[in-house]
Amino acid sequence: MTITMKEVREEIDLLDKELVLLLARRQKCIEMAALVKNDENLIIDEERIEDVISKVTSFGDSCGLSKDIAEPLWRKLIELSIQHEFQELDLLKSNN
């Protein structure tokens, strides 16, 4: 049986939806972290960042995900998550 480009794209679209759901859950955790930390000085934790990268690239490797994709993707995700956490903390402070 031959797979078509349409079928490949449909599978990618389904996976994108799953990824969006997971990223939305992750974002909620970032928002909870801002609430728990409640201090701008606690938001950036270099040791934690490197721990996350290490875990993701190791697990990704075991699943067949290239480190060349996993590492820069997660570094960008973490960078954007940190920005979001700062925004959430600012919002929390402005509402108090």
C-alpha positions as CSV (number, residue, x, y, z in Angstrom):
1,M,0.0,0.0,0.0
2,T,1.3,3.4,-0.9
3,I,0.8,6.3,1.4
4,T,-0.2,9.7,-0.1
5,M,0.9,13.2,0.8
6,K,-2.7,13.9,1.8
7,E,-2.5,11.1,4.4
8,V,0.9,12.4,5.7
9,R,-0.5,15.9,6.1
10,E,-3.6,14.6,7.8
11,E,-1.4,12.8,10.3
12,I,0.7,15.9,10.9
13,D,-2.5,17.9,11.5
14,L,-3.7,15.4,14.1
15,L,-0.3,15.5,15.8
16,D,-0.3,19.3,15.8
17,K,-3.6,19.3,17.6
18,E,-2.2,16.9,20.2
19,L,0.9,19.1,20.6
20,V,-1.2,22.2,21.1
21,L,-3.2,20.5,23.8
22,L,0.0,19.5,25.6
23,L,1.5,22.9,25.2
24,A,-1.6,24.5,26.6
25,R,-1.3,22.2,29.7
26,R,2.4,23.1,30.0
27,Q,1.5,26.8,29.8
28,K,-0.9,26.4,32.7
29,C,1.9,24.9,34.7
30,I,4.1,28.0,33.9
31,E,1.3,30.2,35.1
32,M,1.0,28.2,38.3
33,A,4.8,28.5,38.8
34,A,4.5,32.3,38.6
35,L,1.9,32.2,41.3
36,V,4.0,29.9,43.5
37,K,7.3,31.7,43.0
38,N,5.8,35.2,43.2
39,D,9.3,36.7,42.8
40,E,11.0,37.8,39.5
41,N,14.4,36.7,40.9
42,L,13.2,33.1,41.0
43,I,11.9,32.8,37.5
44,I,15.1,32.1,35.7
45,D,16.8,29.0,37.0
46,E,19.8,28.0,34.8
47,E,20.3,24.7,36.6
48,R,16.6,23.7,36.1
49,I,16.8,24.8,32.4
50,E,19.8,22.5,31.8
51,D,18.1,19.7,33.7
52,V,15.0,20.0,31.5
53,I,17.2,20.1,28.3
54,S,19.1,17.0,29.4
55,K,16.0,15.1,30.2
56,V,14.2,16.0,27.0
57,T,17.2,15.3,24.7
58,S,17.8,11.9,26.5
59,F,14.2,10.9,26.3
60,G,13.9,12.2,22.8
61,D,16.9,10.2,21.7
62,S,15.3,7.0,23.1
63,C,12.1,7.8,21.1
64,G,14.0,8.6,17.9
65,L,13.8,12.4,18.1
66,S,17.0,14.0,16.8
67,K,18.8,16.1,19.4
68,D,19.2,18.7,16.6
69,I,15.4,19.2,16.8
70,A,14.8,18.6,20.5
71,E,17.4,20.8,22.0
72,P,16.8,24.1,20.0
73,L,13.0,23.5,20.2
74,W,13.0,23.1,24.0
75,R,15.4,26.0,24.5
76,K,13.0,28.2,22.5
77,L,10.0,26.8,24.4
78,I,11.8,27.5,27.7
79,E,12.7,31.1,26.5
80,L,9.0,31.8,25.6
81,S,7.8,30.2,28.8
82,I,10.1,32.4,30.9
83,Q,8.7,35.5,29.1
84,H,5.2,34.3,29.8
85,E,6.0,33.7,33.4
86,F,7.3,37.2,33.8
87,Q,4.1,38.5,32.1
88,E,2.0,36.4,34.5
89,L,3.9,37.7,37.5
90,D,3.4,41.3,36.3
91,L,-0.3,40.6,35.9
92,L,-0.5,39.0,39.4
93,K,1.2,42.0,40.9
94,S,-1.0,44.5,39.1
95,N,-4.1,42.8,40.3
96,N,-3.1,43.0,44.0
